[in-house]
Amino acid sequence: MLSAKDAAVALTGARRRSPGRLRPWLAPQDRRGLAAVALWSAVLAVCTGAYGLLVGPVLRALFGGTRLTWPAAWADVLPPAPSVESLRVALPGVVVGVAALKGWAAHRHAVRSARLGLGLVQRVQAAVHARVLALPPDVAHTMGVGEVVGRMVHDAAAVQQLLVAGYLRRARDAAQIVVLVGVCLVLDWRMALAGLAVYPVIFWPLDRLRRRLKRAARAGLAGRGALTGRMTEDLARLPQLQLAGDQGAARRRVSADIEAVASAHLDAARLASLASPLTELAGAVALGLTLWWASQRIAAGVVAAEHVMGFFVSLLLVYEPAKGLARAQAVIEPGRMALARIDELLMHPARLPTGDVGLAPPSQPVPIHLRGVRVHRGGRQVLSIDALDLPAGGLVAVVGPNGAGKSTLAWLLGGLLTAWEGEVRVGEAALGALAPDPWRRRVGWLLGAPSLPRGSVQAAIVDGRALDAARLQHAIEDAGLTSVWQRLGADGALGDAGAGLSSGERQRVALARALYGAPWLLVLDEPEAHLDREGRAALGARLRALVDAGRTVLLLTHDAELARAADLTVHLIDGRLA
């Protein structure tokens, strides 16, 4: 069974070969489910057609009279028609059997369709998540949280509806229409041609509606992504909004986004609702033409009354699946737009190198050498280092003003960015030759404002990796987290983003998380942020202890006192060594 990452890679290749199509998302095991849905759709269609064929015999059984007659076109090839008495005996059981079979077929069709839809949405969400994890940080930040979440939640759900309420139901309704039209042709092909000739006339306005619905669906999906992003942004800076004492601007922005989404959805609903009146109008015209034609044929004595009733019932039964086709189209267009948005993300050209293919990274600290390195971000050069040597083991401080290139250097060493020119060597091997994922596991990260997940302290440190009690204990001790661990325990809840901890405690939990992977290169991005003088002094002592334990620590800092304690200080200004 493929992992989510492997599935994402395979699906991305399939999308490139056939973008905008649903077929590449269907797994091999879905073939059996699709065959079952097709089977139950056929059973439903046959049962619906049987209602039209049974109307005439039922009327003959109720009112009696002469023996039932077959349609003239089939009289020579069918056996003798049953008598009224035999109809009265057999028809109740037949009608009940058809109704029971149709109900069971509808149930099985719904269950099978739901299973296919759930499998599809799981694959879509897993592929989107895996693709996002492989996006370079710059690209992910540029897209925005709202857009990414919108594709994984709203768009994935729309793709699920595209399959279940769109394509599968359209196939079901189309099968019923085919069978019912066949019944009409069997009963009287001349009346069938007269009654059904009007339907092609509505294809042109329905196609116009489809095009407008597609535009409305695109606007609605984009609006939902913007709204999700706005809400995420406001929640992230909720204290600032509250402390400012003026939430009016935030409310106005969100209200404008809500209004835009509502307007797009209202437009889509209005367009979708027009399909039903058009279908009703076509049905009424078809019924009127059929009534006129049937009266002429009955008066001429060329058609039996029970055939006319069966014909009318079949024609009336066509209306519901015909309207179902229009309703399915209202689901298909938003689903196609959602699929296009997901394709856009999956086929984004930017991708981090991932996987275990390559040279095994060193397990112990080795020197790191940069030669002629040029890094571009956002279309401009942000780092230019002709020569830089980082020793194996030791505390290396990287200092400089904001925008000097400190984080870019760290991301480059961590494999989150790729140099446009030059070479980075880790020991004797080029960084690009190392297996990407194993190398990143040799690098531990601590951000100035660490993000902690909801859950327990232990879960935050282990962070989804295999639990190793000895490594966990070492990480807690090396990060100075023992007092917090003793106070909260392994299962102590952190709250949202570690809300139950102080800034220093959150930092120590994040440091323990970085150390749990036993990295030999530790990158700390402004760890002194939000710490008081006492906290900074404790941080300095902790950094020295980490170095003494045999690690290389890369410290990105504005703090002059921390920088003076480093074994090597690298000064960056405008992406260059000062």
KEPA-622309 format. One record per atom (N, C-alpha, C): x negated, y negated, z negated. Coordinates in steps of 0.1 Angstrom, whole numbers, plus 2048, in hexadecimal, padded with zeros to 3 digits. Each point is the difference from the previous one (the first is absolute). Layout:
// KEPA-622309
XYZ
...
//
This chain:
// KEPA-622309
7F780C800
8097F4800
7F77F4800
8037F6809
7F87F4801
8027F77F4
7F57F97FC
8017F67F5
8067F4806
8047F67F8
8067F4804
7F77F8809
7F38007FD
7F67F9808
7FE80780E
7FF80D800
7FF80780D
80C7FE808
80C8017FA
80D7FE807
8007F2806
7FB7F67F8
8007F2806
7F77FF80C
7F58067FF
7F780080C
80680680C
80680C7FE
80680780B
80C7F8806
8087FB7F7
80B7F8805
7FC7F4807
7F57F97FB
7FC7F4807
7FB80380E
7FA80C802
7FC80480D
80C802809
80A8067FA
80D803808
8077F3803
7FF7F67F7
8077F3802
7F97F980C
7F3801801
7F97FA80B
80480680D
80280D800
80480780D
80F7FD803
8087FD7F6
80F7FE803
8057F67F6
7FC7F4800
8057F67F6
80F7FE802
8077FE7F5
80E7FD800
80980C801
7FB80C800
80880C801
8008077F3
80B8077FD
8028077F3
7FA80E801
7FE80680B
7FC80E801
7F38027F9
7F57F8801
7F48037FA
8018017F1
80A7FB7FA
8028007F1
80680E7FC
806807809
80780D7FC
7F580B7FF
8018077F5
7F780B7FD
80480C807
7F780A802
80380D807
80C8077F8
8007FF7F3
80B8077F9
80D7F9802
8017F4805
80C7F9803
80880780C
7F9808808
80780580C
80B8097FB
7FF8087F6
80A8087FB
80C7F87FB
7FD7F57F9
80A7F77FB
8087FA80B
7F97FB80B
8067FA80B
80980A808
7FB80C801
80880B806
80D8027F8
7FF8007F3
80C8027F8
80A7F5801
7FA7F4800
8097F4802
80780180E
7F980380A
80680280E
80B80B800
7FD80B7F9
80A80A7FF
80D7FB7F9
7FE7FA7F5
80C7FB7F9
8077F5807
7F97F8808
8067F6808
80980680B
7FA80B806
80880780A
80D8077FA
7FE8057F4
80C8067F9
80B7F57FD
7FB7F57FB
8097F57FE
8077FC80D
7F97FF80B
8067FB80D
80A80B804
7FD80C7FF
80980B805
80D8007F8
7FE7FE7F2
80C8007F8
8097F3803
7F97F5803
8087F4803
80780280D
7FA80680A
80680380D
80B80A7FE
7FF8097F7
80A80A7FD
80D7FA7FC
7FF7F57F8
80C7F87FC
8087FC80C
7F97FA80A
8077FC80C
80780B807
7F980C801
80680B807
80B8077F8
8007FE7F3
80B8077F8
80D7F87FF
7FF7F3803
80C7F77FF
80C806808
7FD80380D
80B805808
80680D7FB
7F880A7FD
80680C7FA
8077FE7F3
7FB7F77F8
8077FD7F3
80E7FA803
8017F7809
80D7FA804
80980A806
7FB809808
80880A806
80580A7F5
7F88037F6
8048097F5
80A7F97F7
7FF7F37FE
80A7F97F8
80D7FF806
8017FC80D
80C7FD806
80680B809
7F880A802
80580C807
8017FD80F
809807806
8027FE80F
7F980B807
7FD7FD80C
7FA80A809
7F28037FC
7FA80B806
7F38047FD
7F67F5803
7F58007F8
7F57F6802
7FA80280E
7FD7F5806
7FA80080E
7F27FB7FF
7F7806808
7F27FB802
8007F4809
7F67F87FF
7FE7F580A
7FF80780E
8057F980A
80180580D
7F3804806
7F67F97FD
7F2802806
7FA80D7FB
8058057F4
7FA80C7FA
80A80C7FF
80C7FE805
80A80A7FE
7FC80D807
7F97FF80B
7FD80C808
7F48097FA
7F87F97F7
7F58077FB
8028047F1
80A7FC7FA
8038037F2
80A80B7FE
8008077F5
80A80B7FE
80E7FA7FE
80A808800
80E7FA7FE
8007F87F2
8087F5801
8017F87F4
8088077F5
7FD7FE7F3
8078067F5
80E7FB7FF
8088087FA
80E7FC7FE
8017F77F4
80C7FA7FE
8027F77F5
7FF8077F3
80580C7FF
8008087F4
7F28037FB
7F780480A
7F28037FD
7F97F47FB
8037F4806
7FA7F37FC
8037FD7F2
80D8027FC
8047FD7F2
7F98097F6
7FC80C804
7F98097F7
7F17FC7FF
7FA7FD80B
7F27FF800
7FB7F27FD
8077F6805
7FB7F27FF
7FD7FB7F2
8088037F5
7FC7FB7F3
7F28047FC
7FD80D802
7F38057FC
7F57F9808
8037FF80D
7F67FA809
7FD7F17FC
80B7F87FD
7FE7F27FC
7F87FF7F3
8048097F7
7F97FF7F3
7F1805802
7FE80A808
7F2804803
7F87F5806
8057F980A
7F97F6807
7FD7F47F6
80A7FD7F8
7FE7F57F6
7F58037F6
80080D7FB
7F68047F7
7F2800806
7FF80680C
7F3800807
7FB7F2803
8097F7803
7FB7F2803
7FB7FA7F3
8088027F5
7FB7FA7F3
7F38057FC
7FD80E801
7F48057FD
7F57FB809
8027FF80D
7F77FB809
7FC7F27FD
8097F77FC
7FD7F37FC
7F77FF7F4
8038097F6
7F88017F4
7F2804803
7FE80A808
7F2805803
7F97F6809
8077F9809
7FA7F6808
7FA7F57F7
8087FB7F6
7FC7F57F7
7F48057F8
80080C7FB
7F58057F7
7F3801808
80180680C
7F4801808
7FB7F3805
8087F7803
7FC7F2804
7F97F97F5
8068027F4
7FA7F97F4
7F28067FD
7FE80D802
7F38067FD
7F67FA80B
80480080C
7F77FA80A
7FC7F27FD
80A7F87FC
7FE7F27FD
7F67FE7F4
8028087F6
7F77FF7F4
7F2804804
7FE80A807
7F3804805
7F97F6808
8087F9809
7FB7F6808
7FB7F47F8
8097FB7F7
7FC7F47F8
7F48037F7
7FF80C7FB
7F48037F8
7F37FF809
80180580C
7F4800808
7FD7F2804
80A7F8803
7FE7F2804
7F97F87F4
8068027F4
7FA7F87F5
7F28057FD
7FE80D800
7F28057FE
7F67FB80A
8047FF80D
7F77FB80A
7FE7F27FF
80A7F87FC
7FE7F17FE
7F77FE7F5
8028077F5
7F87FE7F4
7F1804803
7FE80B807
7F3805803
7F97F580A
8087FB809
7FA7F6809
7FC7F37F9
8087FC7F6
7FD7F47F9
7F38027F7
7FF80C7FB
7F48037F8
7F37FF809
80280280D
7F4800809
7FF7F2807
8087F67FC
7FE7F3805
7F57F87F9
7F87F9807
7F67F77F9
8087F67F8
7FA7FC7F4
8077F77F7
8057F3807
7F77FB808
8047F3807
80D802808
80180B807
80C802809
80C8027F7
7FF8087F5
80B8027F7
8057F37FA
7F67F87FC
8047F37F9
8077F780B
7FB80080C
8067F880A
80E804803
80380D801
80D805802
80A7FC7F5
7FB8007F4
8087FD7F5
80780C7FA
8027FF7F2
80680B7F9
80F803805
8077F5802
80E801804
80180880D
7F87FD80A
80180780D
7FC80F7FF
7F68037F8
7FC80E7FE
80B8077F9
8057FB7F5
80B8067F8
80C802809
8037F5807
80C801809
80080B80A
7F4803806
7FF80B809
80180D7F9
7FB8017F4
80080D7F9
80E8037FA
8077F67FD
80D8027F9
80C7FE80A
8027F3804
80B7FD808
7FF80680E
7F47FF807
7FF80580D
80180F801
7FA8077F6
80080E7FF
80F8057FE
8077F97F8
80E8047FE
8087FE80D
7FD7F5808
8077FE80C
7FC80B80B
7F48057FF
7FC80B809
80780C7FD
8028037F3
80880B7FB
80E7FF806
8067F47FF
80E7FE805
80080280F
7F57FC807
7FF80180E
80280F804
7FA8097F9
80180E803
80E8057FC
8047FE7F3
80C8067FB
80D7FA805
8017F37FD
80C7F9804
8007FB80F
7F4801806
7FF7FB80E
80080C80A
7F4806801
7FF80A80B
80880D7FD
8008057F4
80780C7FD
80F7FE801
8057F57FB
80F7FE801
8047FD80E
7F77F9807
8037FD80E
80180D808
7F78097FD
80180D807
80C8087FC
8047FF7F4
80C8077FB
80C7FA807
8017F2800
80C7FA806
800802810
7F4800806
80080280E
80480E804
7FD80A7F7
80480E803
80F8017FF
8067F97F6
80F8007FF
8077F980C
7FA7F5805
8067FA80B
7FF80980D
7F5806801
7FE80980C
80B80B800
8028077F4
80980A7FF
80F7FB802
8037F57FA
80D7FA801
8037FC80F
7F67FA806
8027FD80F
80280D808
7F980A7FC
80280D807
80E8057FE
8057FF7F4
80E8047FD
80A7F8809
7FE7F3800
8087F8809
80080480E
7F4803805
7FE80580E
80780E802
7FF8087F6
80780D801
80F7FF801
8057F77F8
80F7FF7FF
8057F980D
7F97F5804
8057FA80D
7F57F6804
7F880580A
7F47F8804
8047F2806
80C800806
8047F3806
8037F57F5
8078047F6
8037F77F5
7F37FD7F9
7F78097FF
7F37FE7F9
7F87F5807
7FF80180D
7F97F6808
8077F27FE
80D800800
8077F37FF
7FE7FA7F2
8008097F6
7FF7FB7F2
7F17FC7FC
7F7807806
7F27FD7FC
7F87F7809
8067FC80B
7F97F7809
7FD7F27FA
8087FC7F6
7FE7F37FA
7F37FF7F8
7FC80B7FA
7F57FF7F6
7F37FB806
7FC80380D
7F37FB805
8007F0801
80C7FA800
8017F2801
7FA7F97F4
8018067F4
7FB7FA7F4
7F18027FD
7F9807809
7F28037FE
7F87F3801
8037F7809
7F97F3801
8017F87F4
80C7FD7FA
8007F87F4
7FA8077F4
80180D7FF
7FA8077F6
7F07FF801
7FB80080C
7F17FF801
7FC7F27FC
8087F5803
7FD7F37FC
8007FF7F0
80A8077FA
8008007F2
7F48077FA
7FB80B806
7F58077FC
7F37F7800
7FF7F880A
7F47F7801
8007F67F5
80C7FA7FE
8017F57F6
7FE8077F2
80580C7FE
7FF8067F3
7F18037FD
7F980380A
7F28037FF
7F87F47FA
8047F4806
7F97F47FB
8047FD7F2
80D8027FC
8057FD7F3
7F980A7F6
7FE80C804
7FA80A7F7
7F17FC7FE
7F97FB80A
7F27FC7FE
8007F47F6
8097F7801
8007F57F7
8038047F2
80980A7FE
8048047F3
7F48087F9
7F9808808
7F58077FA
7F47F77FC
7FE7F6809
7F57F67FC
8047F87F4
80D7FC7FF
8057F97F5
7FE8077F3
80480D800
7FE8087F4
7F28017FB
7F780280A
7F28007FD
7FB7F37F9
8057F5806
7FC7F37FA
8067FE7F2
80C8057FE
8067FE7F3
7F98097F6
7FC80C803
7F98097F7
7F27F97FD
7FA7FB80A
7F37F97FD
8027F47F6
80A7F8803
8037F57F7
8028047F2
80880A7FE
8038057F2
7F48067FA
7F8807807
7F38057FA
7F77F57FC
7FF7F6808
7F77F57FD
8057F87F4
80D7FE7FF
8067F97F4
7FE8087F3
80280D801
7FE8087F4
7F18007FC
7F780080A
7F28007FC
7FC7F37F9
8067F5804
7FC7F47F9
80C7FA7F8
8078097FA
80C7FC7F8
7FC7F77F4
7F58027F8
7FD7F77F6
7FD7F2805
7F97FF80B
7FD7F2806
80D7F9803
80A807807
80C7FA803
8087FC7F4
8008087F5
8077FC7F4
7F97F57F9
7F38007FF
7F97F57F9
8017F3808
80280080D
8017F4807
80D7F97FD
80A8077FB
80D7FA7FC
8087FC80B
7FD80480C
8087FD80C
80180C809
80A8087FE
80280C808
8097FD80C
8037F3802
8097FD80B
7FB80380E
7F37FD802
7FA80280D
7FF80F803
7FD8097F5
80080E803
80E805803
80A7FB7F9
80E804803
8047FC80E
7FC7F4804
8047FC80D
7F980880B
7F48047FE
7F980980A
80780D801
8028067F4
80780D800
80E7FF806
8077F67FC
80E7FE806
7FF7FF80F
7F67F9805
7FF7FF80F
7FE80D806
7F78087FA
7FD80E805
80D8087FF
8078007F5
80C8087FE
80A7FC80B
8027F3802
8097FB80A
7FC80580E
7F3800803
7FC80480D
80380F802
7FD8087F6
80380E801
80F803801
8087F97F8
80F801801
8057FC80E
7FA7F5805
8057FC80D
7FD80A80B
7F48067FF
7FC80A80A
80980C7FF
8038057F4
80880C7FE
80E7FD804
8057F47FD
80E7FC804
801800810
7F67FB806
8007FF80F
80080F805
7F88087FA
7FF80E804
80E8077FE
8067FE7F4
80D8067FD
80B7FB80A
7FF7F3803
80A7FA80A
7FF80780D
7F3801805
7FE80680D
80480F800
7FD8077F5
80380E7FF
80F802800
8077F77FA
80F8017FE
8077FE80E
7FA7F9809
8067FE80D
80180D808
7F880A7FD
80080C808
80D8077FE
8068007F4
80C8087FD
80C7FA808
8027F2800
80B7FB808
7FF80380F
7F4800805
7FE80380E
80480E803
7FC8097F7
80480E802
80F8027FE
8067F97F7
80E8017FE
8087FB80C
7FB7F5806
8067FA80C
7FF80A80B
7F4806802
7FF80980B
80980C7FE
8028057F3
80880B7FE
80F7FC802
8047F47FD
80E7FC802
8037FF80F
7F67FB808
8027FF80E
80180E806
7F78097FB
80080E805
80D8077FD
8057FD7F4
80D8077FC
80B7FA808
8007F3803
80B7FB808
80080580E
7F4801806
7FF80680D
80580F800
7FC8077F6
80480E7FF
80F8017FE
8067F87F8
80E8017FE
8087FD80D
7FB7F6808
8077FE80D
7FE80B809
7F4806801
7FD80B809
80780C7FC
8018037F3
80780C7FB
80F7FF802
8067F47FF
80E7FF802
80380380F
7F77FC809
80280380E
80080F803
7F68077F9
7FE80E803
80B8097F9
8047FB7F4
80B8087FA
80D7FF808
8037F3805
80C7FE808
7FF80980D
7F4802805
7FF80880C
80080F7FD
8008047F3
80080D7FB
7F4808803
7F47FA801
7F4807803
7F78027F3
8057FC7F5
7F88027F3
80A8037F5
7FC8097F7
8098047F5
7FE7F67F5
80B7FE7F8
8007F77F5
7F58037F5
7FE80D7FD
7F68047F6
7F27FC805
7FE80180D
7F37FC805
7FD7F17FF
80B7F9802
7FF7F17FF
7FD7FC7F1
8068077F7
7FE7FD7F2
7F28047FC
7FB80C804
7F38047FD
7F57F6806
8047FB80C
7F77F6807
7FF7F47F8
80C7FB7FB
8007F37F9
7F88027F2
80280B7FA
7F98027F3
7F1800802
7FC80780B
7F2801803
7FA7F2803
8087F8808
7FC7F3803
7FF7F77F4
8098017F7
8007F87F3
7F48057F8
7FD80D800
7F58047F8
7F27FB805
8007FC80D
7F47FB806
7FC7F27F9
80A7F97FB
7FE7F27FB
7F68007F4
80280A7F7
7F88007F4
7F1802803
7FD80B807
7F1801804
7FB7F5809
8097FA808
7FB7F5808
7FD7F47F8
8087FE7F5
7FD7F57F7
7F38047F8
7FF80D7FD
7F48047F9
7F37FE808
80180180D
7F47FC808
7FC7F27FE
80B7F7800
7FD7F27FE
7FA7FD7F2
8058077F6
7FB7FF7F2
7F1805800
7FE80B807
7F2805800
7F77F6806
8047F980A
7F77F6807
7FD7F57F7
8097FD7F7
7FE7F57F6
7F58047F6
7FE80D7FE
7F68057F8
7F3803807
80180380D
7F4804808
7F77F4802
8067F4804
7F87F5803
7F87FB7F4
8067FE7F4
7F77FD7F5
7F580B7FD
80480C802
7F780B7FD
7F47FF80A
8037FD80D
7F57FF80A
7F77F47FC
8067F57FC
7F77F57FC
7F88037F4
8058087F6
7F98047F5
7F4809804
803809809
7F6809805
7F57F8807
8047F6808
7F57F8806
7F87F87F6
8067FC7F5
7F87F97F6
7F680A7F9
80580C7FE
7F780A7FA
7F580480A
80380180D
7F680380A
7F57F5800
8057F47FF
7F77F4800
7F58027F4
8058047F5
7F68027F5
7F780C802
80680B804
7F880C802
7F67FF80B
8037F880A
7F67FE80B
7F87F47FF
7FF7FA7F4
7F87F47FE
7F1805803
7F97F8807
7F2805804
7F68007F4
8037F87F6
7F68007F5
80280C7F7
7F58067FD
80180C7F7
7F28027F9
8028037F3
7F48037F8
7FB80E804
7F3802800
7FA80D802
8048087F3
80680C802
8048087F5
7FC80F803
8018087F6
7FE80E802
7F38057FA
7FD80D801
7F48067FA
7F680380A
8017FC80C
7F680380A
7F57F6800
7F48067FF
7F47F77FF
7F68067F6
7F57F87FE
7F68047F7
8057FF7F2
7FC8097F7
8047FF7F2
7F97F57FA
8077F77F8
7F97F47FA
7F78047F5
7F67F87FD
7F88047F4
8088017F3
7FC8097F8
8078027F3
7FA7F87F5
7F47FA802
7F97F87F7
7FD7F2806
7FD7F67F8
7FD7F2805
7F480180A
8027F980B
7F57FF80A
8007F1804
7F57FB806
7FF7F2805
80A7FF80B
8057F4801
8097FC80C
7FA7F5807
7FE80180D
7F97F6809
80A7FA80A
8007F3801
8087F980B
7F67F9809
80280380D
7F77FA80A
8097FA80C
7FF7F3802
8077F980B
80F802800
8068007F4
80E8037FE
8087F3803
80A802809
80A7F5803
80E8067FF
8087F97F8
80E8057FE
8097F5804
80B803807
80A7F7804
80D8037F9
8087F67FC
80D8027FA
8097F4805
80B804804
8097F5805
7FB7F980C
7F8806808
7FB7FA80D
7F47F77FE
7FA8007F4
7F47F87FE
7F68087F8
7F37FC801
7F68067F9
8007FC7F1
8008097F7
8017FC7F2
7F38067F8
7F8808806
7F58057F9
7F480280B
7F57FB7FC
7F4801809
7F48027F7
7FB80C7FF
7F58037F8
7F5807809
7F47F9800
7F5805808
7FA80C7F9
7FD7FF7F3
7FA80B7F9
8037FF7F1
80580B7FB
8038007F1
7FE80F7FB
7F88017F5
7FE80D7FA
8058007F2
80980A7FE
8068027F3
7F980C7F9
7FA7FF7F4
7F980B7FA
80980B7FC
7FA80C7FE
80780B7FA
8017FF7F1
80C7FE7FB
8017FE7F2
7FD7F17FD
8077FB7F6
7FE7F27FC
80C7F8802
8007F47FB
80B7F6800
7FD7F680B
8087FF80A
7FE7F680B
80B7F6800
7FD7F47FE
80A7F57FF
8017F980E
80C7FF805
8027F880C
8087F47FD
7FA7F5802
8067F37FB
8027F780C
8087F67FF
8037F780B
80E7FA7FE
8037F5807
80D7FA7FF
80B809806
80C7FC7FE
80B807806
7FF7FF810
80280C806
7FE80080F
7F2802804
7F78037F7
7F2801804
7FD80E806
80980A7FF
7FE80D806
7FD80B7F6
8027FD7F3
7FE80A7F5
80980C802
80D7FE801
80980B801
7FE80880E
7FC7F880A
7FE80680D
7F480A7FF
7F57FC7F9
7F58087FE
80480D7F9
8087FE7F5
80480C7F8
809809809
8097FB808
809808808
7F880780B
7F57FA805
7F780680A
7FA80C7FA
7FA7FF7F3
7F980B7FA
80A80B7FC
80C7FC7FD
80A80B7FD
80680680C
7FD7FC80C
80680680C
80D7FB804
8057F47FA
80D7FB803
7FF7F680C
7F37FC804
7FE7F880C
7F4806807
8007FE80D
7F5805809
7F87F4805
7F3801800
7F87F5805
801800810
8017F4805
8017FE80F
7F2802806
7F67FC7F8
7F2802804
7F88047F4
7F4806803
7F78047F5
80380D7FB
7F98037F5
80080E7FA
8007FF7F1
8078087F9
8008027F2
7FB80F7FE
7F58017F8
7FB80E7FD
8018027F1
80580C7FD
8018057F3
7F580B7FE
7F67FC7FA
7F4809800
7FB80180E
7FF80C805
7FA80280D
80B80180B
80D8007FC
80B802809
8077F3803
8057FF80C
8087F4804
80D8027F9
8067F57FB
80D8007F9
80A806809
8007FC80D
80A80580A
7FF80F802
7F58067FD
7FE80E802
8068097F4
8027F97F5
8058077F4
80E804802
80580B7FA
80E803800
8077F57F8
80A7FA806
8067F47FA
8068027F3
80980A7FE
8078027F4
7F78047F4
7F780A803
7F68037F5
7F87F47FC
7FC7F8809
7F87F47FD
8087F77F7
80D7FD803
8087F77F8
8028067F2
7FF80D7FF
8028067F3
7F37FE7F7
7F57FC807
7F47FD7F9
8007F17FB
80A7F9804
8007F17FD
80C7FE7F7
7FE7FA7F4
80A7FC7F7
8037F1801
80D7FC7FE
8047F2802
8077FB7F4
7FC7F47FC
8077F87F6
8037F2805
80D7FD801
8037F2805
8027F77F4
7FF7F3803
8027F67F5
80E8017FA
80A802808
80E8017FC
80580E803
7FC80A7F9
80380E803
80F803800
80480880A
80E804801
80180E7FA
8098017F6
80280D7FA
80E806803
80180C802
80D806803
8098027F4
80D801801
8088047F5
7FD80E7FC
8028037F3
7FD80D7FB
7F87FF7F4
7F980C7FD
7F88017F4
7F27FB803
7F87FE7F5
7F27FC801
7F880B807
80380D7FD
7F980B807
80380080F
80C7FE803
80480080E
7F97F5808
7FF7F47F9
7F97F4807
7F1803802
7FA8087F7
7F2802801
7FE80B80B
80780B7FF
7FE80B809
8057FD80E
80B7F8801
8047FA80D
80280A80B
80780B7FC
80480A80A
7F580B803
7F47FE7FA
7F680A802
80180C7F6
7F980A803
80080C7F7
7FB7FC7F2
8088057F6
7FC7FC7F2
7F48087FC
7F67F97FB
7F48077FA
7FE7F97F2
8038087F6
7FF7FA7F2
7F37FA7FD
7F5807804
7F37FB7FC
7FD7F3808
8037FF80D
7FE7F4807
8097F47FB
80C8047FC
8097F67FA
7FA7FA7F3
7FB8097F8
7FA7FB7F3
7F47F7803
7F7804809
7F57F8803
8047F2806
80A800808
8057F3806
8057F77F5
8088067F7
8057F77F5
7F57FA7F8
7F68087FC
7F57FC7F8
7F87F5807
7FC80380D
7F87F7807
8077F2803
80D801801
8087F3802
8037F97F4
7FC8057F4
8047FA7F3
80F8007FE
80780A804
80E8017FF
8058097F4
7F68047F7
8048097F6
80B7FB7F7
7FF7F47FC
80A7FA7F6
80E800806
8007FC80D
80D800807
80680E801
7F7809804
80480E801
8068057F3
7F97FD7F5
8058057F3
80D7F97FC
8027F4804
80C7F97FC
80C805808
7FE80280D
80B803809
80280F802
7F5807800
80080E803
80180380F
7FE80C804
80080480E
80D7FC807
80B8017F9
80D7FE806
8057F27FE
7F87F77FA
8057F37FD
8047F880D
80B7FA800
8057F980C
7FA7F3801
7FC7FD80D
7F97F3803
80A7F5804
80C803805
8097F6805
7FC7FC80E
8077F6806
7FD7FB80D
7F27FA800
7F7805808
7F37FA802
7F87FE7F3
80380A7F7
7F97FF7F3
8047F57F7
80D7FD801
8067F47F8
7FE8017F1
7FE80D7FB
7FF8017F2
7F27FF7FB
7F67FC808
7F27FF7FD
7FC7F2801
7F57FC7F9
7FA7F3802
7F880080D
7FB7F5804
7F87FF80D
7F38097FF
7F97FF7F4
7F48087FE
80380F800
80C8047FA
80380E7FF
80480580E
8077F8808
80380480E
7F4802808
7F67F77FE
7F3802807
7F980D7FC
8008037F3
7F980C7FC
80780D805
80E800801
80780B806
7FC80180F
7FF7F5807
7FC80080E
7F2805801
7F77FC7F7
7F2805800
7FF80F7FE
8088057F6
80180E7FE
80480880C
80A7FA807
80580680D
7F580180A
7F87F5801
7F580080A
7F580A7FC
7FE8017F3
7F58097FB
80480F800
80D803800
80580D800
7FB80980C
7FE7F980B
7FB80780C
7F2802800
7F97FD7F5
7F18027FF
7F87F980B
8037F4803
7F87F980B
7F27FC7FC
7F77FF809
7F37FB7FD
7FF7F1804
8097FC809
8007F2804
80D7FA7FA
7FF7F67F8
80C7FA7FA
8007F1804
80B7FC806
8027F3805
80B7F87F7
7FB7F57FA
8097F97F7
8027F2806
80C7FD804
8037F3806
8067F67F6
7F77F77FC
8047F67F6
8068067F4
7FA80A7F9
8068067F4
8027F77F4
7F97F4801
8007F77F4
80D7F8801
80880080B
80C7F9801
80A8037F4
8067F67FA
80A8027F6
7FA8057F2
7F28007FF
7FA8047F4
7FB7F47F8
8018007F3
7FA7F67F8
7F18027FE
7FA7F77F8
7F18017FE
7FC80E7FA
8088047F6
7FD80D7F9
80280B80A
80A7FF808
80380B80A
7F580080B
7FA7F5803
7F580080A
7F48057FA
7FD7FE7F4
7F48057F9
80180F800
80C8057FC
80280F800
7FF80680E
8047F980A
7FF80480E
7F2802804
7F77F67FC
7F2800803
7F980C7FA
8048037F4
7FA80C7F9
80480D807
80D800804
80680C806
7F980280E
7FD7F5807
7FA80280D
7F28067FF
7F97FB7F6
7F28057FE
80080F7FC
80A8047F8
80280E7FC
80280880D
8087FB809
80480880C
7F3801808
7F87F6801
7F3801808
7F780A7F9
7FF7FF7F3
7F78097F9
80580F801
80D802803
80580E802
7FC80580E
7F97F8808
7FC80580E
8097FB80B
8067F57FF
8097FB80B
7FA7F3806
8047FE80D
7FD7F3806
80D7F77FF
7FF7F57FA
80B7F77FD
7FF7F4809
80A7FD809
8007F4808
80A7F77FA
7FB7F57FB
8097F67F8
8027F4808
80D7FE805
8037F3807
8067F77F5
7F97F47FF
8037F87F4
7FD7F1803
8077F87F8
7FE7F27FF
7F97FC7F3
7FF80A7F7
7FB7FE7F3
7F0800800
7FA7F47FC
7F27FF801
7F98087F5
8068027F4
7FA8087F6
7FF80F804
80B805806
80080E804
7F680280B
7FF7F6809
7F680180B
7F28007FB
7FD7F87F6
7F28007FB
7FC80D7FA
80A8087FB
7FC80D7FA
7FE80B80B
8027FC80D
7FF80A80B
7F1803803
7FE80C805
7F2804805
7FD7F980D
80A7FD808
7FE7FA80D
80C7F7802
7FE7F3804
80B7F7803
7FF7FC80F
80C802807
8017FD80E
8097F4801
7FB7F5806
8077F4802
8067FF80E
80D7FE801
8067FF80D
8077F2801
7FE7FA80C
8077F4803
80480180F
80D7FE802
80580180E
7FC80D807
80080B7F8
7FD80D806
7F1803802
7F87F77FC
7F1802802
7F98007F3
7F4806800
7F88007F4
7FA7F27FE
8017FC7F4
7FB7F27FD
7F18017FC
//
